[in-house]
Each structure stands twice: as structure tokens, then as C-alpha cells.
Amino acid sequence: MTRRELYSALSDEQKRLHDYLEENGRSVFLFKQDGEICAEVEDWTDRGVNMIITLMPFSFDELQSYYDGFDIDEEIDLHRQDERYRKAFRISHSVSDFENWGTALERLICNYNGKVA
């Protein structure tokens, strides 16, 4: 399916989420798996780390679950396996970068729900 066909197949709530994410600087790449529309949401930390959130299926509940399970220590451990990352980032930079990204994701989620974070 093309991007347009996938977007057309979204429910109204999924379209609202898709549009909200893109309006707020995230890129949303839709795909179909096991008969469900899913998405990869691409975002970047302030220091340029590419963060890809896979939502299967594409829904706000899945985004909330990702945020609830986001662990800064695990994320740093994962990225520090890459030698280029280790050379570019001190651990203190990593902590600050991922904390800021987590806070921005929390704000994005809260604002989507109509709450101010």
C-alpha cells in the first residue's frame, strides 16, 4: 500500500494522532503488519540521536506504553555499544540528552490529551 492509501485507511483517531505528531516535528512512517496499520515515529534528541518509536498497532495507547516503559539507563546502554557514540558522548551528556527527550515526549503526550505539561 502507498503512504496515501495507508493514511486513508486510518481511523479518525489514528489520523488525529498522525497529524498531531507530524505537526509537532515527528516523522510518521506507516506500514501494515498482520492486517493492522502500524507506524515508526522518528524523532531526534537535542544532541542528534535518532529515536525511532515503533507502534504496533498505531495508536495513542501504544505511544503511552512506549513512554511508560522508556528507561534512560537502557537507552544509554544500548547506544554506548556503538563506538562512534561513545566517542561523541560523555555519559553525563547522554543522561541529560535522554532526560530532555523523555521530558519532551511526556509534554507531547500530555498536550495531545489536552493537558499542559
C-alpha positions in Angstrom: 0.0 0.0 0.0 1.1 3.5 -0.7 1.5 6.1 2.0 -1.7 7.8 0.9 -3.6 4.5 0.9 -2.4 3.7 4.4 -3.3 7.2 5.7 -6.8 6.8 4.1 -7.2 3.5 5.9 -6.6 5.1 9.3 -9.4 5.6 11.8 -10.3 9.2 12.6 -8.4 8.9 15.9 -5.3 7.5 14.2 -5.4 10.4 11.7 -5.6 12.8 14.5 -2.6 11.2 16.2 -0.7 11.1 12.9 -1.3 14.7 12.1 -0.5 15.8 15.6 2.8 14.0 15.6 3.8 15.4 12.3 2.7 18.9 13.2 4.9 18.7 16.2 8.1 17.8 14.3 7.9 14.0 14.3 8.0 11.9 11.1 5.4 9.1 10.9 6.1 6.2 8.6 3.0 3.9 8.3 3.2 0.3 7.4 0.8 -2.7 7.6 1.7 -5.8 9.5 -0.6 -8.8 10.3 -3.6 -6.8 9.0 -3.0 -3.8 11.3 -1.7 -0.4 10.4 1.5 0.3 12.4 4.0 3.1 12.4 7.5 4.1 13.1 7.7 7.6 14.6 11.1 9.2 14.1 12.3 11.9 16.4 15.7 13.3 17.4 17.2 14.2 20.7 18.7 17.7 21.1 22.2 16.2 20.6 21.2 14.4 17.4 20.4 10.9 18.4 17.8 9.3 16.1 15.0 7.9 18.1 12.6 5.6 16.4 9.4 4.5 18.2 7.7 1.5 16.7 3.9 1.5 17.4 2.2 -1.8 16.7 -0.6 -1.1 16.2 -0.5 2.6 15.5 -2.4 4.1 18.5 -2.1 6.6 21.3 -2.2 3.7 23.8 0.9 2.2 22.2 2.7 5.6 22.3 1.8 5.9 26.0 3.0 2.4 26.7 6.3 3.2 25.0 6.7 6.3 27.2 5.8 4.4 30.3 8.4 1.8 29.5 11.1 4.2 28.4 14.2 3.6 30.5 17.1 6.1 30.2 19.7 3.6 31.6 18.7 1.0 29.0 18.8 3.6 26.2 22.2 4.8 27.2 23.5 1.2 27.5 22.1 0.4 24.0 23.7 3.4 22.4 27.0 3.1 24.2 27.6 -0.2 22.4 28.4 1.9 19.4 32.0 3.1 19.4 31.1 6.3 17.5 28.5 7.1 20.1 30.9 6.5 23.0 33.5 8.8 21.3 30.9 11.6 20.7 29.0 11.5 24.0 30.2 11.5 27.6 27.8 9.7 29.9 26.7 12.9 31.5 25.8 14.2 28.1 23.8 11.1 27.4 21.9 11.3 30.6 21.0 14.9 30.0 20.1 14.3 26.4 17.8 11.4 27.1 16.2 13.1 30.1 15.4 16.1 27.9 14.0 13.8 25.2 11.8 11.9 27.7 10.5 15.2 29.1 9.7 16.4 25.5 7.9 13.1 24.8 5.9 13.5 28.1 4.9 17.0 27.1 3.9 15.8 23.6 1.7 13.1 25.2 0.2 15.5 27.7 -0.6 18.1 25.2 -2.3 15.5 22.9 -4.6 14.7 25.8 -5.3 18.4 26.3 -3.3 18.7 29.5 -0.5 21.2 29.8 2.9 19.7 30.9 
